[in-house]
Amino acid sequence: LDSLIFDFSDIQSMIITAKSTLEFYYKDQLWRLRVEEGRSMLKYFELYNIYREGLKEVEEED
């Protein structure tokens, strides 16, 4: 498997577990992703949160 693409707008929730696994619900299906040792899932989690905050700001403007 070379790559997967997930549209942030179809992700319901996202967490990072104690084992550095990124867990999220995408289109009502649970996904668990891990990266190579020494790498971090934190950047993906932060990007998702930035996206969500941007959505909240847009909704508040309407």
C-alpha positions in Angstrom: 0.0 0.0 0.0 1.6 3.3 -1.1 -0.8 5.9 0.3 -4.3 6.6 1.6 -6.1 9.9 1.3 -8.8 10.8 3.9 -11.0 13.9 3.4 -11.0 15.8 6.7 -14.6 16.7 6.2 -15.6 13.0 6.5 -13.7 12.4 9.8 -15.9 12.4 12.8 -13.3 12.3 15.6 -9.6 11.7 16.1 -7.3 10.8 19.0 -3.7 9.7 19.5 -3.4 6.7 21.8 -0.7 5.9 24.4 1.0 3.7 21.8 1.2 6.6 19.3 -1.5 5.2 17.2 -3.8 7.6 15.4 -7.4 6.5 15.7 -10.2 8.1 13.9 -13.7 7.5 12.5 -13.9 8.0 8.7 -17.3 7.6 7.1 -18.5 5.7 10.3 -15.6 3.2 10.1 -12.8 3.1 12.7 -9.3 3.4 11.4 -6.0 2.9 13.3 -2.8 4.1 11.8 0.8 3.8 13.0 4.0 5.3 11.5 7.6 4.1 11.6 9.3 4.2 15.0 10.7 7.6 15.7 8.1 9.4 13.7 5.1 11.2 15.1 1.4 11.2 14.4 1.0 14.6 16.2 1.3 16.6 13.0 -1.7 14.9 11.5 -3.7 15.4 14.7 -2.7 19.1 14.7 -3.7 19.6 11.1 -7.1 18.0 11.7 -7.7 20.3 14.7 -6.6 23.4 12.6 -9.1 22.3 10.0 -11.9 21.9 12.6 -11.2 25.3 14.1 -11.4 26.9 10.7 -14.8 25.3 10.1 -16.0 26.7 13.4 -14.9 30.2 12.5 -16.6 30.0 9.1 -19.8 28.7 10.7 -19.8 31.5 13.3 -19.5 34.1 10.5 -22.6 32.8 8.8 
